[in-house]
């Protein structure tokens, strides 16, 4: 059995639920719900919102 990757890549807390962060957040792994919602808020609230361009 694979060992569970239970730590948040952003805050290091043990995750109950894992969320896949957006590439532009530069988070090297999965994040907990708290960090995810926090980063999501920051992302959308950021003053000059850049348009997301897909390559
Ligand atoms: Zn976290």
mmCIF file of the protein (N, C-alpha, C, O) and its ligand, coordinates in Angstrom:
data_MODEL
# 
_entry.id   MODEL 
# 
loop_
_entity.id 
_entity.type 
_entity.pdbx_number_of_molecules 
1 polymer     1 
2 non-polymer 1 
# 
_entity_poly.entity_id                      1 
_entity_poly.type                           'polypeptide(L)' 
_entity_poly.nstd_linkage                   no 
_entity_poly.nstd_monomer                   no 
_entity_poly.pdbx_seq_one_letter_code       
;(UNK)(UNK)(UNK)(UNK)(UNK)(UNK)(UNK)(UNK)(UNK)(UNK)(UNK)(UNK)(UNK)(UNK)(UNK)(UNK)
(UNK)(UNK)(UNK)(UNK)(UNK)(UNK)(UNK)(UNK)(UNK)(UNK)(UNK)(UNK)(UNK)(UNK)(UNK)(UNK)
(UNK)(UNK)(UNK)(UNK)(UNK)(UNK)(UNK)(UNK)(UNK)(UNK)(UNK)(UNK)(UNK)(UNK)(UNK)(UNK)
(UNK)(UNK)(UNK)(UNK)(UNK)(UNK)(UNK)
;
_entity_poly.pdbx_seq_one_letter_code_can   XXXXXXXXXXXXXXXXXXXXXXXXXXXXXXXXXXXXXXXXXXXXXXXXXXXXXXX 
_entity_poly.pdbx_strand_id                 A 
# 
loop_
_entity_poly_seq.entity_id 
_entity_poly_seq.num 
_entity_poly_seq.mon_id 
_entity_poly_seq.hetero 
1 1  UNK n 
1 2  UNK n 
1 3  UNK n 
1 4  UNK n 
1 5  UNK n 
1 6  UNK n 
1 7  UNK n 
1 8  UNK n 
1 9  UNK n 
1 10 UNK n 
1 11 UNK n 
1 12 UNK n 
1 13 UNK n 
1 14 UNK n 
1 15 UNK n 
1 16 UNK n 
1 17 UNK n 
1 18 UNK n 
1 19 UNK n 
1 20 UNK n 
1 21 UNK n 
1 22 UNK n 
1 23 UNK n 
1 24 UNK n 
1 25 UNK n 
1 26 UNK n 
1 27 UNK n 
1 28 UNK n 
1 29 UNK n 
1 30 UNK n 
1 31 UNK n 
1 32 UNK n 
1 33 UNK n 
1 34 UNK n 
1 35 UNK n 
1 36 UNK n 
1 37 UNK n 
1 38 UNK n 
1 39 UNK n 
1 40 UNK n 
1 41 UNK n 
1 42 UNK n 
1 43 UNK n 
1 44 UNK n 
1 45 UNK n 
1 46 UNK n 
1 47 UNK n 
1 48 UNK n 
1 49 UNK n 
1 50 UNK n 
1 51 UNK n 
1 52 UNK n 
1 53 UNK n 
1 54 UNK n 
1 55 UNK n 
# 
loop_
_struct_asym.id 
_struct_asym.entity_id 
A 1 
B 2 
# 
loop_
_chem_comp.id 
_chem_comp.type 
_chem_comp.mon_nstd_flag 
UNK 'L-peptide linking' . 
ZN  non-polymer         . 
# 
_pdbx_entity_nonpoly.entity_id   2 
_pdbx_entity_nonpoly.name        ? 
_pdbx_entity_nonpoly.comp_id     ZN 
# 
_pdbx_nonpoly_scheme.asym_id         B 
_pdbx_nonpoly_scheme.entity_id       2 
_pdbx_nonpoly_scheme.mon_id          ZN 
_pdbx_nonpoly_scheme.ndb_seq_num     1 
_pdbx_nonpoly_scheme.pdb_seq_num     101 
_pdbx_nonpoly_scheme.auth_seq_num    101 
_pdbx_nonpoly_scheme.pdb_mon_id      ZN 
_pdbx_nonpoly_scheme.auth_mon_id     ZN 
_pdbx_nonpoly_scheme.pdb_strand_id   A 
_pdbx_nonpoly_scheme.pdb_ins_code    . 
# 
loop_
_atom_site.group_PDB 
_atom_site.id 
_atom_site.type_symbol 
_atom_site.label_atom_id 
_atom_site.label_alt_id 
_atom_site.label_comp_id 
_atom_site.label_asym_id 
_atom_site.label_entity_id 
_atom_site.label_seq_id 
_atom_site.pdbx_PDB_ins_code 
_atom_site.Cartn_x 
_atom_site.Cartn_y 
_atom_site.Cartn_z 
_atom_site.occupancy 
_atom_site.B_iso_or_equiv 
_atom_site.pdbx_formal_charge 
_atom_site.auth_seq_id 
_atom_site.auth_comp_id 
_atom_site.auth_asym_id 
_atom_site.auth_atom_id 
_atom_site.pdbx_PDB_model_num 
ATOM   1   N  N  . UNK A 1 1  ? 0.833  -1.206 0.000   1.00 0.00 ? 1   UNK A N  1 
ATOM   2   C  CA . UNK A 1 1  ? 0.000  0.000  0.000   1.00 0.00 ? 1   UNK A CA 1 
ATOM   3   C  C  . UNK A 1 1  ? 0.869  1.259  0.000   1.00 0.00 ? 1   UNK A C  1 
ATOM   4   O  O  . UNK A 1 1  ? 1.816  1.362  0.780   1.00 0.00 ? 1   UNK A O  1 
ATOM   5   N  N  . UNK A 1 2  ? 0.558  2.183  -0.846  1.00 0.00 ? 2   UNK A N  1 
ATOM   6   C  CA . UNK A 1 2  ? 1.318  3.428  -0.906  1.00 0.00 ? 2   UNK A CA 1 
ATOM   7   C  C  . UNK A 1 2  ? 1.067  4.253  0.341   1.00 0.00 ? 2   UNK A C  1 
ATOM   8   O  O  . UNK A 1 2  ? -0.049 4.310  0.857   1.00 0.00 ? 2   UNK A O  1 
ATOM   9   N  N  . UNK A 1 3  ? 2.100  4.874  0.802   1.00 0.00 ? 3   UNK A N  1 
ATOM   10  C  CA . UNK A 1 3  ? 1.899  5.715  1.979   1.00 0.00 ? 3   UNK A CA 1 
ATOM   11  C  C  . UNK A 1 3  ? 1.173  6.984  1.595   1.00 0.00 ? 3   UNK A C  1 
ATOM   12  O  O  . UNK A 1 3  ? 1.474  7.595  0.569   1.00 0.00 ? 3   UNK A O  1 
ATOM   13  N  N  . UNK A 1 4  ? 0.232  7.376  2.401   1.00 0.00 ? 4   UNK A N  1 
ATOM   14  C  CA . UNK A 1 4  ? -0.563 8.556  2.061   1.00 0.00 ? 4   UNK A CA 1 
ATOM   15  C  C  . UNK A 1 4  ? 0.250  9.838  2.167   1.00 0.00 ? 4   UNK A C  1 
ATOM   16  O  O  . UNK A 1 4  ? 0.950  10.070 3.152   1.00 0.00 ? 4   UNK A O  1 
ATOM   17  N  N  . UNK A 1 5  ? 0.145  10.651 1.149   1.00 0.00 ? 5   UNK A N  1 
ATOM   18  C  CA . UNK A 1 5  ? 0.822  11.953 1.167   1.00 0.00 ? 5   UNK A CA 1 
ATOM   19  C  C  . UNK A 1 5  ? -0.105 12.919 1.887   1.00 0.00 ? 5   UNK A C  1 
ATOM   20  O  O  . UNK A 1 5  ? -0.876 13.651 1.267   1.00 0.00 ? 5   UNK A O  1 
ATOM   21  N  N  . UNK A 1 6  ? -0.014 12.902 3.176   1.00 0.00 ? 6   UNK A N  1 
ATOM   22  C  CA . UNK A 1 6  ? -1.022 13.615 3.964   1.00 0.00 ? 6   UNK A CA 1 
ATOM   23  C  C  . UNK A 1 6  ? -0.678 15.021 4.371   1.00 0.00 ? 6   UNK A C  1 
ATOM   24  O  O  . UNK A 1 6  ? -1.414 15.650 5.131   1.00 0.00 ? 6   UNK A O  1 
ATOM   25  N  N  . UNK A 1 7  ? 0.457  15.532 3.863   1.00 0.00 ? 7   UNK A N  1 
ATOM   26  C  CA . UNK A 1 7  ? 0.855  16.868 4.308   1.00 0.00 ? 7   UNK A CA 1 
ATOM   27  C  C  . UNK A 1 7  ? 0.598  17.914 3.235   1.00 0.00 ? 7   UNK A C  1 
ATOM   28  O  O  . UNK A 1 7  ? 0.851  17.699 2.050   1.00 0.00 ? 7   UNK A O  1 
ATOM   29  N  N  . UNK A 1 8  ? 0.093  19.040 3.684   1.00 0.00 ? 8   UNK A N  1 
ATOM   30  C  CA . UNK A 1 8  ? -0.144 20.168 2.787   1.00 0.00 ? 8   UNK A CA 1 
ATOM   31  C  C  . UNK A 1 8  ? 1.182  20.743 2.324   1.00 0.00 ? 8   UNK A C  1 
ATOM   32  O  O  . UNK A 1 8  ? 2.084  20.956 3.135   1.00 0.00 ? 8   UNK A O  1 
ATOM   33  N  N  . UNK A 1 9  ? 1.311  20.997 1.034   1.00 0.00 ? 9   UNK A N  1 
ATOM   34  C  CA . UNK A 1 9  ? 2.556  21.527 0.476   1.00 0.00 ? 9   UNK A CA 1 
ATOM   35  C  C  . UNK A 1 9  ? 2.760  22.993 0.828   1.00 0.00 ? 9   UNK A C  1 
ATOM   36  O  O  . UNK A 1 9  ? 3.875  23.503 0.726   1.00 0.00 ? 9   UNK A O  1 
ATOM   37  N  N  . UNK A 1 10 ? 1.721  23.662 1.231   1.00 0.00 ? 10  UNK A N  1 
ATOM   38  C  CA . UNK A 1 10 ? 1.824  25.085 1.546   1.00 0.00 ? 10  UNK A CA 1 
ATOM   39  C  C  . UNK A 1 10 ? 2.071  25.329 3.031   1.00 0.00 ? 10  UNK A C  1 
ATOM   40  O  O  . UNK A 1 10 ? 2.962  26.102 3.382   1.00 0.00 ? 10  UNK A O  1 
ATOM   41  N  N  . UNK A 1 11 ? 1.309  24.693 3.901   1.00 0.00 ? 11  UNK A N  1 
ATOM   42  C  CA . UNK A 1 11 ? 1.431  24.969 5.337   1.00 0.00 ? 11  UNK A CA 1 
ATOM   43  C  C  . UNK A 1 11 ? 1.956  23.770 6.129   1.00 0.00 ? 11  UNK A C  1 
ATOM   44  O  O  . UNK A 1 11 ? 2.319  23.915 7.297   1.00 0.00 ? 11  UNK A O  1 
ATOM   45  N  N  . UNK A 1 12 ? 1.998  22.613 5.521   1.00 0.00 ? 12  UNK A N  1 
ATOM   46  C  CA . UNK A 1 12 ? 2.547  21.438 6.190   1.00 0.00 ? 12  UNK A CA 1 
ATOM   47  C  C  . UNK A 1 12 ? 1.590  20.725 7.115   1.00 0.00 ? 12  UNK A C  1 
ATOM   48  O  O  . UNK A 1 12 ? 1.966  19.751 7.767   1.00 0.00 ? 12  UNK A O  1 
ATOM   49  N  N  . UNK A 1 13 ? 0.377  21.186 7.182   1.00 0.00 ? 13  UNK A N  1 
ATOM   50  C  CA . UNK A 1 13 ? -0.624 20.557 8.037   1.00 0.00 ? 13  UNK A CA 1 
ATOM   51  C  C  . UNK A 1 13 ? -1.105 19.239 7.420   1.00 0.00 ? 13  UNK A C  1 
ATOM   52  O  O  . UNK A 1 13 ? -1.071 19.057 6.203   1.00 0.00 ? 13  UNK A O  1 
ATOM   53  N  N  . UNK A 1 14 ? -1.540 18.357 8.261   1.00 0.00 ? 14  UNK A N  1 
ATOM   54  C  CA . UNK A 1 14 ? -2.095 17.104 7.776   1.00 0.00 ? 14  UNK A CA 1 
ATOM   55  C  C  . UNK A 1 14 ? -3.442 17.385 7.120   1.00 0.00 ? 14  UNK A C  1 
ATOM   56  O  O  . UNK A 1 14 ? -4.307 18.057 7.683   1.00 0.00 ? 14  UNK A O  1 
ATOM   57  N  N  . UNK A 1 15 ? -3.588 16.850 5.919   1.00 0.00 ? 15  UNK A N  1 
ATOM   58  C  CA . UNK A 1 15 ? -4.783 17.138 5.154   1.00 0.00 ? 15  UNK A CA 1 
ATOM   59  C  C  . UNK A 1 15 ? -5.845 16.062 5.328   1.00 0.00 ? 15  UNK A C  1 
ATOM   60  O  O  . UNK A 1 15 ? -5.555 14.866 5.344   1.00 0.00 ? 15  UNK A O  1 
ATOM   61  N  N  . UNK A 1 16 ? -7.057 16.513 5.454   1.00 0.00 ? 16  UNK A N  1 
ATOM   62  C  CA . UNK A 1 16 ? -8.182 15.588 5.416   1.00 0.00 ? 16  UNK A CA 1 
ATOM   63  C  C  . UNK A 1 16 ? -8.622 15.425 3.967   1.00 0.00 ? 16  UNK A C  1 
ATOM   64  O  O  . UNK A 1 16 ? -8.861 14.317 3.486   1.00 0.00 ? 16  UNK A O  1 
ATOM   65  N  N  . UNK A 1 17 ? -8.718 16.540 3.302   1.00 0.00 ? 17  UNK A N  1 
ATOM   66  C  CA . UNK A 1 17 ? -9.020 16.538 1.885   1.00 0.00 ? 17  UNK A CA 1 
ATOM   67  C  C  . UNK A 1 17 ? -7.875 17.217 1.146   1.00 0.00 ? 17  UNK A C  1 
ATOM   68  O  O  . UNK A 1 17 ? -7.286 18.186 1.624   1.00 0.00 ? 17  UNK A O  1 
ATOM   69  N  N  . UNK A 1 18 ? -7.582 16.690 -0.011  1.00 0.00 ? 18  UNK A N  1 
ATOM   70  C  CA . UNK A 1 18 ? -6.485 17.257 -0.779  1.00 0.00 ? 18  UNK A CA 1 
ATOM   71  C  C  . UNK A 1 18 ? -7.015 18.008 -1.978  1.00 0.00 ? 18  UNK A C  1 
ATOM   72  O  O  . UNK A 1 18 ? -7.973 17.584 -2.626  1.00 0.00 ? 18  UNK A O  1 
ATOM   73  N  N  . UNK A 1 19 ? -6.387 19.116 -2.261  1.00 0.00 ? 19  UNK A N  1 
ATOM   74  C  CA . UNK A 1 19 ? -6.803 19.910 -3.406  1.00 0.00 ? 19  UNK A CA 1 
ATOM   75  C  C  . UNK A 1 19 ? -5.615 20.135 -4.314  1.00 0.00 ? 19  UNK A C  1 
ATOM   76  O  O  . UNK A 1 19 ? -4.491 20.338 -3.857  1.00 0.00 ? 19  UNK A O  1 
ATOM   77  N  N  . UNK A 1 20 ? -5.878 20.097 -5.589  1.00 0.00 ? 20  UNK A N  1 
ATOM   78  C  CA . UNK A 1 20 ? -4.821 20.333 -6.546  1.00 0.00 ? 20  UNK A CA 1 
ATOM   79  C  C  . UNK A 1 20 ? -4.717 21.834 -6.803  1.00 0.00 ? 20  UNK A C  1 
ATOM   80  O  O  . UNK A 1 20 ? -5.667 22.449 -7.287  1.00 0.00 ? 20  UNK A O  1 
ATOM   81  N  N  . UNK A 1 21 ? -3.564 22.425 -6.479  1.00 0.00 ? 21  UNK A N  1 
ATOM   82  C  CA . UNK A 1 21 ? -3.419 23.866 -6.662  1.00 0.00 ? 21  UNK A CA 1 
ATOM   83  C  C  . UNK A 1 21 ? -3.252 24.255 -8.115  1.00 0.00 ? 21  UNK A C  1 
ATOM   84  O  O  . UNK A 1 21 ? -2.859 23.443 -8.952  1.00 0.00 ? 21  UNK A O  1 
ATOM   85  N  N  . UNK A 1 22 ? -3.558 25.513 -8.400  1.00 0.00 ? 22  UNK A N  1 
ATOM   86  C  CA . UNK A 1 22 ? -3.342 26.022 -9.754  1.00 0.00 ? 22  UNK A CA 1 
ATOM   87  C  C  . UNK A 1 22 ? -1.849 26.150 -10.029 1.00 0.00 ? 22  UNK A C  1 
ATOM   88  O  O  . UNK A 1 22 ? -1.080 26.459 -9.119  1.00 0.00 ? 22  UNK A O  1 
ATOM   89  N  N  . UNK A 1 23 ? -1.427 25.915 -11.275 1.00 0.00 ? 23  UNK A N  1 
ATOM   90  C  CA . UNK A 1 23 ? 0.008  25.984 -11.631 1.00 0.00 ? 23  UNK A CA 1 
ATOM   91  C  C  . UNK A 1 23 ? 0.629  27.329 -11.288 1.00 0.00 ? 23  UNK A C  1 
ATOM   92  O  O  . UNK A 1 23 ? 1.796  27.380 -10.899 1.00 0.00 ? 23  UNK A O  1 
ATOM   93  N  N  . UNK A 1 24 ? -0.107 28.401 -11.419 1.00 0.00 ? 24  UNK A N  1 
ATOM   94  C  CA . UNK A 1 24 ? 0.438  29.744 -11.182 1.00 0.00 ? 24  UNK A CA 1 
ATOM   95  C  C  . UNK A 1 24 ? 0.665  30.052 -9.706  1.00 0.00 ? 24  UNK A C  1 
ATOM   96  O  O  . UNK A 1 24 ? 1.252  31.078 -9.364  1.00 0.00 ? 24  UNK A O  1 
ATOM   97  N  N  . UNK A 1 25 ? 0.203  29.171 -8.844  1.00 0.00 ? 25  UNK A N  1 
ATOM   98  C  CA . UNK A 1 25 ? 0.447  29.387 -7.413  1.00 0.00 ? 25  UNK A CA 1 
ATOM   99  C  C  . UNK A 1 25 ? 1.851  28.933 -7.012  1.00 0.00 ? 25  UNK A C  1 
ATOM   100 O  O  . UNK A 1 25 ? 2.336  29.274 -5.934  1.00 0.00 ? 25  UNK A O  1 
ATOM   101 N  N  . UNK A 1 26 ? 2.484  28.178 -7.869  1.00 0.00 ? 26  UNK A N  1 
ATOM   102 C  CA . UNK A 1 26 ? 3.817  27.635 -7.578  1.00 0.00 ? 26  UNK A CA 1 
ATOM   103 C  C  . UNK A 1 26 ? 3.868  26.826 -6.283  1.00 0.00 ? 26  UNK A C  1 
ATOM   104 O  O  . UNK A 1 26 ? 4.791  26.980 -5.483  1.00 0.00 ? 26  UNK A O  1 
ATOM   105 N  N  . UNK A 1 27 ? 2.899  25.988 -6.089  1.00 0.00 ? 27  UNK A N  1 
ATOM   106 C  CA . UNK A 1 27 ? 2.894  25.105 -4.934  1.00 0.00 ? 27  UNK A CA 1 
ATOM   107 C  C  . UNK A 1 27 ? 3.320  23.710 -5.410  1.00 0.00 ? 27  UNK A C  1 
ATOM   108 O  O  . UNK A 1 27 ? 2.718  23.154 -6.328  1.00 0.00 ? 27  UNK A O  1 
ATOM   109 N  N  . UNK A 1 28 ? 4.351  23.155 -4.788  1.00 0.00 ? 28  UNK A N  1 
ATOM   110 C  CA . UNK A 1 28 ? 4.945  21.911 -5.298  1.00 0.00 ? 28  UNK A CA 1 
ATOM   111 C  C  . UNK A 1 28 ? 4.186  20.636 -4.934  1.00 0.00 ? 28  UNK A C  1 
ATOM   112 O  O  . UNK A 1 28 ? 4.760  19.548 -4.969  1.00 0.00 ? 28  UNK A O  1 
ATOM   113 N  N  . UNK A 1 29 ? 2.939  20.753 -4.594  1.00 0.00 ? 29  UNK A N  1 
ATOM   114 C  CA . UNK A 1 29 ? 2.204  19.548 -4.247  1.00 0.00 ? 29  UNK A CA 1 
ATOM   115 C  C  . UNK A 1 29 ? 0.743  19.874 -3.989  1.00 0.00 ? 29  UNK A C  1 
ATOM   116 O  O  . UNK A 1 29 ? 0.237  20.924 -4.385  1.00 0.00 ? 29  UNK A O  1 
ATOM   117 N  N  . UNK A 1 30 ? 0.093  18.959 -3.325  1.00 0.00 ? 30  UNK A N  1 
ATOM   118 C  CA . UNK A 1 30 ? -1.310 19.182 -3.016  1.00 0.00 ? 30  UNK A CA 1 
ATOM   119 C  C  . UNK A 1 30 ? -1.451 20.033 -1.761  1.00 0.00 ? 30  UNK A C  1 
ATOM   120 O  O  . UNK A 1 30 ? -0.567 20.041 -0.904  1.00 0.00 ? 30  UNK A O  1 
ATOM   121 N  N  . UNK A 1 31 ? -2.539 20.731 -1.661  1.00 0.00 ? 31  UNK A N  1 
ATOM   122 C  CA . UNK A 1 31 ? -2.755 21.613 -0.522  1.00 0.00 ? 31  UNK A CA 1 
ATOM   123 C  C  . UNK A 1 31 ? -4.041 21.268 0.213   1.00 0.00 ? 31  UNK A C  1 
ATOM   124 O  O  . UNK A 1 31 ? -4.938 20.628 -0.335  1.00 0.00 ? 31  UNK A O  1 
ATOM   125 N  N  . UNK A 1 32 ? -4.111 21.707 1.469   1.00 0.00 ? 32  UNK A N  1 
ATOM   126 C  CA . UNK A 1 32 ? -5.316 21.483 2.268   1.00 0.00 ? 32  UNK A CA 1 
ATOM   127 C  C  . UNK A 1 32 ? -6.408 22.465 1.857   1.00 0.00 ? 32  UNK A C  1 
ATOM   128 O  O  . UNK A 1 32 ? -6.149 23.438 1.149   1.00 0.00 ? 32  UNK A O  1 
ATOM   129 N  N  . UNK A 1 33 ? -7.596 22.205 2.296   1.00 0.00 ? 33  UNK A N  1 
ATOM   130 C  CA . UNK A 1 33 ? -8.736 23.032 1.926   1.00 0.00 ? 33  UNK A CA 1 
ATOM   131 C  C  . UNK A 1 33 ? -8.569 24.478 2.348   1.00 0.00 ? 33  UNK A C  1 
ATOM   132 O  O  . UNK A 1 33 ? -9.000 25.397 1.652   1.00 0.00 ? 33  UNK A O  1 
ATOM   133 N  N  . UNK A 1 34 ? -7.941 24.668 3.491   1.00 0.00 ? 34  UNK A N  1 
ATOM   134 C  CA . UNK A 1 34 ? -7.755 26.011 4.005   1.00 0.00 ? 34  UNK A CA 1 
ATOM   135 C  C  . UNK A 1 34 ? -6.836 26.826 3.102   1.00 0.00 ? 34  UNK A C  1 
ATOM   136 O  O  . UNK A 1 34 ? -7.155 27.955 2.729   1.00 0.00 ? 34  UNK A O  1 
ATOM   137 N  N  . UNK A 1 35 ? -5.692 26.241 2.757   1.00 0.00 ? 35  UNK A N  1 
ATOM   138 C  CA . UNK A 1 35 ? -4.756 26.930 1.868   1.00 0.00 ? 35  UNK A CA 1 
ATOM   139 C  C  . UNK A 1 35 ? -5.361 27.112 0.491   1.00 0.00 ? 35  UNK A C  1 
ATOM   140 O  O  . UNK A 1 35 ? -5.171 28.141 -0.158  1.00 0.00 ? 35  UNK A O  1 
ATOM   141 N  N  . UNK A 1 36 ? -6.081 26.114 0.062   1.00 0.00 ? 36  UNK A N  1 
ATOM   142 C  CA . UNK A 1 36 ? -6.678 26.194 -1.267  1.00 0.00 ? 36  UNK A CA 1 
ATOM   143 C  C  . UNK A 1 36 ? -7.643 27.371 -1.363  1.00 0.00 ? 36  UNK A C  1 
ATOM   144 O  O  . UNK A 1 36 ? -7.582 28.162 -2.305  1.00 0.00 ? 36  UNK A O  1 
ATOM   145 N  N  . UNK A 1 37 ? -8.513 27.476 -0.401  1.00 0.00 ? 37  UNK A N  1 
ATOM   146 C  CA . UNK A 1 37 ? -9.491 28.564 -0.446  1.00 0.00 ? 37  UNK A CA 1 
ATOM   147 C  C  . UNK A 1 37 ? -8.812 29.910 -0.234  1.00 0.00 ? 37  UNK A C  1 
ATOM   148 O  O  . UNK A 1 37 ? -9.221 30.922 -0.804  1.00 0.00 ? 37  UNK A O  1 
ATOM   149 N  N  . UNK A 1 38 ? -7.766 29.909 0.596   1.00 0.00 ? 38  UNK A N  1 
ATOM   150 C  CA . UNK A 1 38 ? -7.034 31.152 0.822   1.00 0.00 ? 38  UNK A CA 1 
ATOM   151 C  C  . UNK A 1 38 ? -6.344 31.619 -0.448  1.00 0.00 ? 38  UNK A C  1 
ATOM   152 O  O  . UNK A 1 38 ? -6.420 32.790 -0.819  1.00 0.00 ? 38  UNK A O  1 
ATOM   153 N  N  . UNK A 1 39 ? -5.677 30.695 -1.100  1.00 0.00 ? 39  UNK A N  1 
ATOM   154 C  CA . UNK A 1 39 ? -4.968 31.033 -2.323  1.00 0.00 ? 39  UNK A CA 1 
ATOM   155 C  C  . UNK A 1 39 ? -5.938 31.377 -3.446  1.00 0.00 ? 39  UNK A C  1 
ATOM   156 O  O  . UNK A 1 39 ? -5.672 32.246 -4.277  1.00 0.00 ? 39  UNK A O  1 
ATOM   157 N  N  . UNK A 1 40 ? -7.032 30.697 -3.451  1.00 0.00 ? 40  UNK A N  1 
ATOM   158 C  CA . UNK A 1 40 ? -8.042 30.979 -4.466  1.00 0.00 ? 40  UNK A CA 1 
ATOM   159 C  C  . UNK A 1 40 ? -8.561 32.403 -4.296  1.00 0.00 ? 40  UNK A C  1 
ATOM   160 O  O  . UNK A 1 40 ? -8.744 33.132 -5.271  1.00 0.00 ? 40  UNK A O  1 
ATOM   161 N  N  . UNK A 1 41 ? -8.794 32.782 -3.049  1.00 0.00 ? 41  UNK A N  1 
ATOM   162 C  CA . UNK A 1 41 ? -9.258 34.135 -2.752  1.00 0.00 ? 41  UNK A CA 1 
ATOM   163 C  C  . UNK A 1 41 ? -8.217 35.158 -3.163  1.00 0.00 ? 41  UNK A C  1 
ATOM   164 O  O  . UNK A 1 41 ? -8.536 36.151 -3.816  1.00 0.00 ? 41  UNK A O  1 
ATOM   165 N  N  . UNK A 1 42 ? -6.965 34.915 -2.779  1.00 0.00 ? 42  UNK A N  1 
ATOM   166 C  CA . UNK A 1 42 ? -5.877 35.820 -3.153  1.00 0.00 ? 42  UNK A CA 1 
ATOM   167 C  C  . UNK A 1 42 ? -5.774 35.947 -4.663  1.00 0.00 ? 42  UNK A C  1 
ATOM   168 O  O  . UNK A 1 42 ? -5.573 37.033 -5.208  1.00 0.00 ? 42  UNK A O  1 
ATOM   169 N  N  . UNK A 1 43 ? -5.918 34.821 -5.312  1.00 0.00 ? 43  UNK A N  1 
ATOM   170 C  CA . UNK A 1 43 ? -5.787 34.783 -6.753  1.00 0.00 ? 43  UNK A CA 1 
ATOM   171 C  C  . UNK A 1 43 ? -6.835 35.660 -7.424  1.00 0.00 ? 43  UNK A C  1 
ATOM   172 O  O  . UNK A 1 43 ? -6.541 36.386 -8.374  1.00 0.00 ? 43  UNK A O  1 
ATOM   173 N  N  . UNK A 1 44 ? -8.052 35.583 -6.920  1.00 0.00 ? 44  UNK A N  1 
ATOM   174 C  CA . UNK A 1 44 ? -9.123 36.324 -7.575  1.00 0.00 ? 44  UNK A CA 1 
ATOM   175 C  C  . UNK A 1 44 ? -9.249 37.750 -7.077  1.00 0.00 ? 44  UNK A C  1 
ATOM   176 O  O  . UNK A 1 44 ? -9.854 38.595 -7.736  1.00 0.00 ? 44  UNK A O  1 
ATOM   177 N  N  . UNK A 1 45 ? -8.680 38.015 -5.915  1.00 0.00 ? 45  UNK A N  1 
ATOM   178 C  CA . UNK A 1 45 ? -8.780 39.357 -5.356  1.00 0.00 ? 45  UNK A CA 1 
ATOM   179 C  C  . UNK A 1 45 ? -7.604 40.229 -5.778  1.00 0.00 ? 45  UNK A C  1 
ATOM   180 O  O  . UNK A 1 45 ? -7.687 41.455 -5.721  1.00 0.00 ? 45  UNK A O  1 
ATOM   181 N  N  . UNK A 1 46 ? -6.511 39.603 -6.201  1.00 0.00 ? 46  UNK A N  1 
ATOM   182 C  CA . UNK A 1 46 ? -5.297 40.341 -6.542  1.00 0.00 ? 46  UNK A CA 1 
ATOM   183 C  C  . UNK A 1 46 ? -5.568 41.552 -7.434  1.00 0.00 ? 46  UNK A C  1 
ATOM   184 O  O  . UNK A 1 46 ? -6.302 41.456 -8.417  1.00 0.00 ? 46  UNK A O  1 
ATOM   185 N  N  . UNK A 1 47 ? -4.967 42.697 -7.080  1.00 0.00 ? 47  UNK A N  1 
ATOM   186 C  CA . UNK A 1 47 ? -5.323 44.005 -7.643  1.00 0.00 ? 47  UNK A CA 1 
ATOM   187 C  C  . UNK A 1 47 ? -5.322 44.065 -9.162  1.00 0.00 ? 47  UNK A C  1 
ATOM   188 O  O  . UNK A 1 47 ? -6.332 44.396 -9.783  1.00 0.00 ? 47  UNK A O  1 
ATOM   189 N  N  . UNK A 1 48 ? -4.185 43.743 -9.748  1.00 0.00 ? 48  UNK A N  1 
ATOM   190 C  CA . UNK A 1 48 ? -4.268 43.699 -11.203 1.00 0.00 ? 48  UNK A CA 1 
ATOM   191 C  C  . UNK A 1 48 ? -4.315 42.249 -11.647 1.00 0.00 ? 48  UNK A C  1 
ATOM   192 O  O  . UNK A 1 48 ? -3.307 41.546 -11.720 1.00 0.00 ? 48  UNK A O  1 
ATOM   193 N  N  . UNK A 1 49 ? -5.488 41.860 -11.926 1.00 0.00 ? 49  UNK A N  1 
ATOM   194 C  CA . UNK A 1 49 ? -5.746 40.474 -12.258 1.00 0.00 ? 49  UNK A CA 1 
ATOM   195 C  C  . UNK A 1 49 ? -5.279 40.213 -13.670 1.00 0.00 ? 49  UNK A C  1 
ATOM   196 O  O  . UNK A 1 49 ? -5.770 40.790 -14.640 1.00 0.00 ? 49  UNK A O  1 
ATOM   197 N  N  . UNK A 1 50 ? -4.328 39.336 -13.746 1.00 0.00 ? 50  UNK A N  1 
ATOM   198 C  CA . UNK A 1 50 ? -3.845 39.003 -15.085 1.00 0.00 ? 50  UNK A CA 1 
ATOM   199 C  C  . UNK A 1 50 ? -4.755 37.988 -15.742 1.00 0.00 ? 50  UNK A C  1 
ATOM   200 O  O  . UNK A 1 50 ? -5.332 37.115 -15.094 1.00 0.00 ? 50  UNK A O  1 
ATOM   201 N  N  . UNK A 1 51 ? -4.860 38.132 -17.018 1.00 0.00 ? 51  UNK A N  1 
ATOM   202 C  CA . UNK A 1 51 ? -5.663 37.144 -17.727 1.00 0.00 ? 51  UNK A CA 1 
ATOM   203 C  C  . UNK A 1 51 ? -4.895 35.857 -17.848 1.00 0.00 ? 51  UNK A C  1 
ATOM   204 O  O  . UNK A 1 51 ? -3.689 35.842 -18.098 1.00 0.00 ? 51  UNK A O  1 
ATOM   205 N  N  . UNK A 1 52 ? -5.604 34.799 -17.670 1.00 0.00 ? 52  UNK A N  1 
ATOM   206 C  CA . UNK A 1 52 ? -4.972 33.494 -17.750 1.00 0.00 ? 52  UNK A CA 1 
ATOM   207 C  C  . UNK A 1 52 ? -4.810 33.110 -19.211 1.00 0.00 ? 52  UNK A C  1 
ATOM   208 O  O  . UNK A 1 52 ? -5.781 32.958 -19.951 1.00 0.00 ? 52  UNK A O  1 
ATOM   209 N  N  . UNK A 1 53 ? -3.564 32.960 -19.595 1.00 0.00 ? 53  UNK A N  1 
ATOM   210 C  CA . UNK A 1 53 ? -3.297 32.558 -20.976 1.00 0.00 ? 53  UNK A CA 1 
ATOM   211 C  C  . UNK A 1 53 ? -2.808 31.130 -21.005 1.00 0.00 ? 53  UNK A C  1 
ATOM   212 O  O  . UNK A 1 53 ? -1.868 30.757 -20.304 1.00 0.00 ? 53  UNK A O  1 
ATOM   213 N  N  . UNK A 1 54 ? -3.435 30.378 -21.792 1.00 0.00 ? 54  UNK A N  1 
ATOM   214 C  CA . UNK A 1 54 ? -3.040 28.983 -21.916 1.00 0.00 ? 54  UNK A CA 1 
ATOM   215 C  C  . UNK A 1 54 ? -2.060 28.808 -23.066 1.00 0.00 ? 54  UNK A C  1 
ATOM   216 O  O  . UNK A 1 54 ? -2.205 29.382 -24.146 1.00 0.00 ? 54  UNK A O  1 
ATOM   217 N  N  . UNK A 1 55 ? -1.089 28.013 -22.789 1.00 0.00 ? 55  UNK A N  1 
ATOM   218 C  CA . UNK A 1 55 ? -0.106 27.768 -23.844 1.00 0.00 ? 55  UNK A CA 1 
ATOM   219 C  C  . UNK A 1 55 ? -0.584 26.658 -24.759 1.00 0.00 ? 55  UNK A C  1 
ATOM   220 O  O  . UNK A 1 55 ? 0.108  26.304 -25.714 1.00 0.00 ? 55  UNK A O  1 
HETATM 221 ZN ZN . ZN  B 2 .  ? -2.366 24.061 4.034   1.00 0.00 ? 101 ZN  A ZN 1 
# 
